């Protein structure tokens, strides 16, 4: 706007202003009359007419309220709804108090309503009583349970050895005389969500399943009016997931273990909700959210406003659905990957080889995966990116190595269904596993993986079936699965993401 001002001034000319010039030629103090009054008059009339045209319909219509200030923002007097869970014991906790829901097998979540202040030294959140009209603290905390609540904010509370490494956060009602020792250094106008960047967050599956999906479930109803207070905060986490962090909150993240200032909030949530493995249960949220809504949250963060290439090319040539094939390194590698890619192309797919652990930002990963009609890969964390696929249109084909079918299905089948997409699972046979080169044909590891797992437990699954084998796919059998998915993709109309 400022850059346009000089042009407007030139348009008025030198005489377009009234000036009192005590030094100009022609007599000191003489007022020089120009065209400025006429211009002001014209502008005033134009403004009145414009306002009348804009607001007259609103004044004349009794059904439309007039709001000169735009959408109303929440004020300090509004009741802050912290718990969005249906049938939660904390859903109606009121405007002042501490409530913990420990009924879930996977997670504990505590809520603090009222003035909350941090105590960095003890990693505590203190609830202070509201001020009475005369400026003194009232006795509201007398009704708050004196017991100190303790929470480890991670969604695997059944895994005791892991939870021992998650920092414990304390919650308690403060005494009025503690206020002076906990004066606010930073005052926030939004509640805090205490979560952790620790645990298994270095693994993409766990980053979403244990971290960001539960966090979104817990605070999405606050519409980014929440402050993330993060335990085990680290630059890798902040950089890798910056779009998701920004999508959850409009505020700067607090590094809870290193920020020694006293932060004050109008409420706090410690811990996150969990609905199951990559799951959102609409009946458990007051606003009936779904996993498709979480996909839309991701799409917004990664700025998904593109149109698939085939949508612009369909007039020129028959559509070839796109298949993304994950290329793993280390373990669970497709040893005949090149042949599998050629097979998919012969079936009628355009094939994209997707590299794993290549250091690419998640935004570019999102762009690559969301363009696919079918995502194919051996069971692993990268298949978490099924969340990037287009709901109601795409398909996931998961290749389950020997001994892994139940684990594979448990991780991704339900999420695919919740996205209203097609799920296919190709269970590798013993002759497709590299384990045939390590074990005799009659060994229970090859002959009966379920019996071997029952006998030797999870260690066998992790060490041998997940960490010690590759696959070489039977192209005839695998081709049947590809043809089925190709036929389905052709039946779907071309559409944007």
N, C-alpha and C positions, 0 to 999 in steps of 0.2 A: 504493500500500500504506500509506504513512504517513497518508493522509487517513482511513483506516479505523481507526486506532488509538484515537482518542477514543471512538468508539462501542463498541469492545470493552471499554474500561475501564469505561464506564458499565454495561455488562451485568454486570460482576463485582460492582458495588456498592462501598460504602465499606469494607465488611468483607472484601472479597475480597483483601486483601493483609496479609502479616505486617509489622509495623513495630516498630522499636525507637525509642520516643519518650521522650527524656529530659526533655521539657518539658511533656508533657501532664498534664492533671488526673488525679488518681487515683494519684499516686506516681511519683517519678522512677525511670527505668530499668526500669519494669515492662514485660514483654513481653505484647503484646496478641495473643492467638491468634484468628485468623479462619479463613476457608475456603480460604486459599491452598494449604496442604499437600494437601488433597483434590483441588484442581483440578490441581496439578502431577502428582499420582499418576495422575489420569485421563488427562491429556495424554500422560504417559510410556507408559502402557499402549496408548493409541490409536496412538502413533507406532510402537511395536514391532509391533503387529498389522498396521499398514499396510505397513511394510517387509517383513514376512514374506509378505504377500500379493503384493507386487510382485516380490520377488526370489526367492522359493521356487522358482517354475517354472524360473528361470534356473539356480539351483544344482542342481536335480534333473535338468535336461536336459543330458546330456554333450555334445550337439552345439552348444550355444549358449554362447559364451564370455561371461564376466562382465566388463564394462568400466565401472567406476564413473566414469571420467573422460570418457566420450563418445568420438567419433571421434578417432583419433590424428592429431595434427598433425605435419607434417614437422619434424624436429629438425636441428640443425646437423650431425649425423653422417650424415644421409641423403645419398645421391648425388643431386646436382641435375642433372636431365635438361634441358639447354638446347635441344638440337636435336631437333625432332619430325619432321624430314624423312626419308623412306625413302631408303636408298642414298646418304645424304650422307656425304662424306668426314669430316665432323665428328661423326657420330652416336655414335661410340665413342671420344671424345677423352679420357675419363678424368676424374679429379677435379682435375687441375691442368694447365693448359696454355692455349695460344692456337691456334685453328684457324680458317682462313678458307675459305669455299666461294665460289670465283669462277667456277664453271662455268656459271652462268646468264647468258643474253644480256641480261637486264634488270636484274639486281641482284647485288651482292656482299653476303654476310653473314658476319660474323666472330663467334666465340664465345670467351669467356674464362671458364675454370673455375678457381676458387680465390679468394683474397682480392684484390679489385679496388678500386683507389682512383683518384679523379679528380685531375687536375692542371689546374685551370682556366686557368692562364696559357698552356699549350700545347695546350689542348683534347685532352688525352690521358687514356687509361685505362691504369693501371699494374697489372701482375700481381705481387703480392708472394709470396714463398715462405711456406709455412705454418711455424708455430712448432714447433721440436723440443721433445721432452719436458722438456728442461732450461731452456726459455724462450728459447733462442737460435734465430735463423732457420736453417733447414736449407738444403741446396744444391739444392732441388727445381728452382729456376729454371735450373740448369745444363743440364737436359734440354729447356728451352724454347728454341726458335729465337731467336737474338739479333736477327734482322732485324725492323725496325719495320714493322708492318702499317698501312696507311692505307685508310680507307673513307669514301666519301661516301654516307650512308645514304638513298638514294632509288632508286626502282624504274624509272628510265629511263636507265641508265648508257650506253646507246647514243646518247643525245641530248647530245652533247658540250657544246654551247653552254649548255644548261640546267644540266648537272652542274657546270659551272665556278662556278655561283652557289650550289651546295650546300656547306656547310662540311665540311671534311675532318677526320675524327676519327682520332687516332693511337692505336695499341695496341702496347705493348711489355712485356717482362719487366723488372721493376725489380731493382736491386741491393739487397742487404740494408741497405747503409749509407744508402739513400735514405729509409728508414722514418721517421726523425726529422723530415725535411723535409716529410713527407706524413702527419702525424698526422690521425686521423679527427676531423672536426668533427661529422659526422652519420653514424651507423652504421645501415645498413638490414639487415633480415633477409630481403630478397627480391632477386633479381637485377635488373639494369637492362636496359631495352630502349631503345637509342638510335635515335630516329627524327626526322624533320623535319616541321615545319609549313610549310615553304617549298615551292619548286617551283611546280607549277600548283595548289596546294591551294585557292586562291581559287575555283576552278571545282568545282562539286559532283561532276561525273563524276570528276575527278582526285583530289578529296578522298577518295572511296571507292576508286577503282581503284588509285591510286598510294599511298594512305596507310592508311586504316583497314582495308580488307580484307587487305592484306599484313600489317599489324600483328597483326590477329586470327589470321591463319594462323600467324604466328611464335610467338605466346605463349598461344594459347587453352588449350593443354594445361597451362599453369601455373595456371590457374583464378584469375586476378586476383592471384596472388602474384608481382607484378612491379612495378617502379618505372619509370614513363615518364620518360626523360631526353630532353627535346625541344629540338632546334635550331630557330631562327627562331620560337620561342614568341611568341605574340601574343594579346591579349585577344579578338579576333574569333574566332580558332580555338578558344580555350578555351571561349568562351561558346556558339558555334554548335554545337559537337560535344561539349558537356559530358556528355551521356548516354553517348556512345560512349567517351569518356575514362574515365568511371567504370566502364563495363562491362568495360574492359580491365584496370583496375588498382584495387586497394583503397587505394593510396597517393597522396600528394600528388605532383603533377607537378613535375619539376625543370626550371627554365629554364636550360638548360645553358650558354648564352652569357653570362648575367648573374649566375648564382649562383657566387660565388667561393670558397665553402667546399669543403673536401675531403670528398667523399662516399665511403663505403666500402660495398661490396656483396660478397655471396658468389658473384658471377658477373656476366657481362654479355653481352648480345647487341647487336651493332652492325649495323644494317641489317635489312631485312625480306624475307621470302620472297615470291615472285610466281609464280602459276600460269597467268597469262594474263589477258586483258581480262575483268574482273569474273568471274573463274573460281576455282573450288576443285576440284582433282583429288583425289578420295578416295584413289587408289592412291599418292599422293605423301606422305600423312601417316600416321603410325603408328596413329592412332586413326580413320582412314577418315572424316575430316570431309567434309562436302558444303556446297554453297552454301545449301542449306536450313538447315543448322546456323547459317550466318552470318545468315540471315533470323531465325532464332530468337533469336540474340544481339541483333539489332536490336529484335525484339519485346519482349525482356526489358528493354532499355534504355528503350524508349518506353512501357513498361507496357501492353502490348496485352492487355487482359483483357476487351475489349468483345465484344458479340454484334451482328452486323449487324442493322439495323432490320428487314430482311425476315424474319429468323428469328422475330420476335415478331408479325409481321403476316400470316404466310402463311395462318393460319386465316381471316382476315377477307377477304382479296382475293387474286387471282392474283398471283404473284410477277412483278415487273418488275426484271430485272437492272439494276445500276447501272453507268453508263459515265462515267468521268472524262475530260474533254477539256481538255488543256492549252492555255491561251491565252497565246501568246507576244507579246512586245513587241519592236519594232525590226526584226529580220530573221527570215526563215522564218515569217512570220505567215500564218495561214489567213485570207485576205481575205474569204471568205464564211463565216466562223465561225458566225454566227447561223443561216444556212441549214443548215449541217452539224449544228448542235445540234437544230434542228427535225426534220431527217431522222432523226437517231438516236431522237428521241422517237416519231416516227411508226412506226419499226421496232418499238418496244416497250421501249426503255431509259428509265430515269430518268437524266437527264443532270445531272452536276455540272461546272460550269466551274471549272477549277483555275487560279488565277493563278500566273504564274512571277515569281520575284524580288520577292515581295511583302513580304519581311521577316518572314514568319511563322516561328515556331520549328519545327524539324524534327519535334518531337513532334506538333504539330497537322497537319503535312504527312503524317506517318505515319498518323494517324487518318483523314484524308480519303482517302488512296490505298488503304489496306488495306480500306476499305469497298467498293472498286470490284470489279466482276466483269471489266470491261474498262478498260484504260488506253490512251488515244489521244493522240498528239501528234506534231508534226513533229520530225524528228531534232534532238536537243539534249541538254544536260546534265540537264535535268529528268527525262528518261526513265530516268536512273539509279535513280529511285525505284521502278522495277519491283521492286527488292529489298524494297519495302514491301508488295507484293501478296501475297495468300495462295497459298502453294505448292500445286501440284497442282489448283488450281481456276481461277485468274484467267487472263486473256489480255492480251497486249500487242499493240497495233496501232500500228506505227510508220509514219509518213508520210515517205517519202524524197523530197526535192525533186530536181529535175533535176540529174544529175551526181553525186548523193550515194549511190545505192543500195548500192554496195559498202562505203563507209565506215559507213553506217547499220547494215547487216547485221552488219558486223564488230564493232560496239560492243555490240549488245544481243541478237542472236539466240541466241548460245551461252548467255548468262546465263539467258535465259528458259527454254531447254531444261533447264538445270541445276536450275532451280526447278520443273521438271516442269509448266510452264505452256504454253499455246498461244501461238505467235508468228505474227503476220501482218505483212506489209510491203506497203504501198501505194506503188508507185513512180509519182510524178507524171510525166505526159507533158509534152512541150514546150508544148502548148497550155494546160496548167494552171499554167505558170510565168510569173511577172511578167517574166522575161527576154525574153519575146516583145515587150515594149514597148521593149526596149533594143537588140536585135540583129535584123538582117534574117533572114528565115525560112531562108535558105540558109547562114547563118553556121554554122561548125563547132561553135560553143558550143551552138547549139540542135540542129543536125542530128546531131551525133555527139559527145556529151560525153566518151566514153572516149578518142576520138582527140584531142580538144582537151586533155584532161588529160595524155595521154602526151606531147604536144608542148610544153605549157607548164608542166607539173609541179604540185606541191602549191600553189604560189602562186595558180594559177587556181582551184583547188578552194576554198581558204580565202577568197579575195577575192570571187569571183563566185558560185560555187555555194552556199557556206555563208554568206558575209557580204553577198551582194548580191541575193538573190531572196526573194520570197514565193510562196505558192501559192493558187490558187483551184480547189477540187476539183470534178471532174465528179461531180455528185450521183448520176447514174445508175450510174456505175461504182463509186463509193464506197459507194453503198447496197447493192450486192451483197455487198461485204465485211462491212458491218455486219449484214446479215441472216444471214450465215453464222455470225458470232460470237454473235449473239442466239440462234440455234437451239442452238448448243453450250451457252451459259450456261443455257438452260432445261432441258437434259438433266442438269445437275449437281444433286445434292441440296443443299438448304440446309444450311449448316454454319457453325460459328464460324470465327474466323480461324485 
